[in-house]
Amino acid sequence: MSKYLLPTAKWGLILGLTYTAITRRVDPDFGWHLTSGDWARSNGIPDRDIFTYTASEFRWINHEFVSDIIMSLLYSLGGYTFLAVIFAVIWAGALLISAPKARLGILLLALLAMTPYIAIRPAAFTVLLLATLLKVIYGRSKRLKLAIPLLFIIWANLHGGFIIGLFILLYFAVVRRSKKWLYIFLASFLATMINIYGPRVYEEVFRTLLDASLHNQITEWWSFQIFSASWPFIVVWVAGFWIFSRQKLSEWYSLPPILFLGSLSATRNIALFVIVSVKKVDEYYDQALKQIPKQPMWLPRLFFWSSTIAIYLVSIWGFHGIVLPFHKDKEAVFPRSAVAYLKKNGCAGNLFNDYNYGGYLIWKLPEQRVYIDGRMPSWRDEAGVKYIDRYIDIVMDKDKQAAEFERYNITCALVRNGFEDLIKRLKGAGWTIVTQENGATLLVAPASG
């Protein structure tokens, strides 16, 4: 009984911290995922955009539609709290699959590194399925390896991150020079076609992957942007790699360095890097303990206790902002008073909204179509212009703003702090500020006539 007590307590703590991280904030895209799932359950999968007035004819390929339906079902059963429990299990489960025997300190650093990305979002399924894929690849069961294409049928219907899984299969086929892995890769590639969109699912995947401008427009796609919570784990991995692996050529093109480079390309890949490297980091720690001279006896003890204390202190420092305060409002960054105003008074025309508020508005104000939301950073209009570029033009250019507002009869504008020039410009044109809360400002155009 006692041998199960510590592992249970360890993973219980990881699960609890994961749940707490999820309940402290709502992902900006949560709202449109949930509403999309509700729509799909009631009306089927739409072939055109249903949430905006700017892209209503755009052929929306929702590569996450099954995830959205799952979120909708779970939310209908138990609300946000129940969803948070399930997604905490998914995120923590990915760590459990990747490094079931890792020491608690390493797991805490790994979880801390992922916290900027942990939320109720379909990307969680990619993290879990990546961990599962690697478990099967490195496992001994030949039957499970042959079942990998079945995993990709599920993956391709949950999240576009299945492309990472295909890359890893191709990696093993090339590195191991294995026809078997090449055949598994080809079978898995074909398996991804089994989805409601067929081969068209790749249209949306590559639309995103090949959009270089994302890396300076969207926060989670920023290059060379590592959040402070991720640094402790990265530093420990880099130190271990440099001390124990740098002289092995094969280690330089192993998955952890490759995924780390991927994280430098887009910060959202940090979670994937953690999954492929957490077990290795734990092994580095074991190697360090073994290489410390046994004499004098105090030396290995000093290293063990000093490193352990340092890891836990860093973890406490990192998690205190997540765990405390206990009653943090998860919607504190969203424009609730603006939503309440619009519910009561409506908008005479269309609403221009901040990019980060789109998903929230779709969720809380479904009767009001939005200008833009988190699905659209790589979408282009009929003239080939990206919708997000048009959005930026409105913020930055007075003439383009005026033309766009006239084109779509925009009479309400919901923007956040940092857009002072736009707010000043609208106020100068006679617009009135009707609500200001949580860094959000809602302005209404003067009544015509």
Secondary structure as UniProt FT lines:
FT   HELIX           2..23
FT   TURN            28..29
FT   HELIX           30..43
FT   TURN            56..57
FT   TURN            63..64
FT   HELIX           65..98
FT   TURN            100..101
FT   HELIX           104..114
FT   TURN            115..117
FT   HELIX           123..138
FT   HELIX           142..146
FT   HELIX           148..158
FT   TURN            160..161
FT   HELIX           162..175
FT   TURN            176..177
FT   HELIX           179..191
FT   TURN            192..193
FT   TURN            196..197
FT   HELIX           198..200
FT   HELIX           201..209
FT   TURN            212..213
FT   HELIX           214..217
FT   HELIX           219..221
FT   TURN            223..224
FT   HELIX           228..230
FT   HELIX           231..244
FT   TURN            245..247
FT   HELIX           249..252
FT   HELIX           255..265
FT   HELIX           267..269
FT   HELIX           270..291
FT   HELIX           298..323
FT   TURN            326..327
FT   TURN            330..333
FT   HELIX           336..345
FT   STRAND          350..353
FT   HELIX           355..357
FT   HELIX           358..364
FT   TURN            366..367
FT   TURN            374..375
FT   TURN            377..378
FT   TURN            382..383
FT   HELIX           387..396
FT   HELIX           398..407
FT   TURN            408..409
FT   STRAND          410..416
FT   TURN            417..418
FT   HELIX           420..428
FT   TURN            429..430
FT   STRAND          432..437
FT   TURN            438..439
FT   STRAND          440..444
//
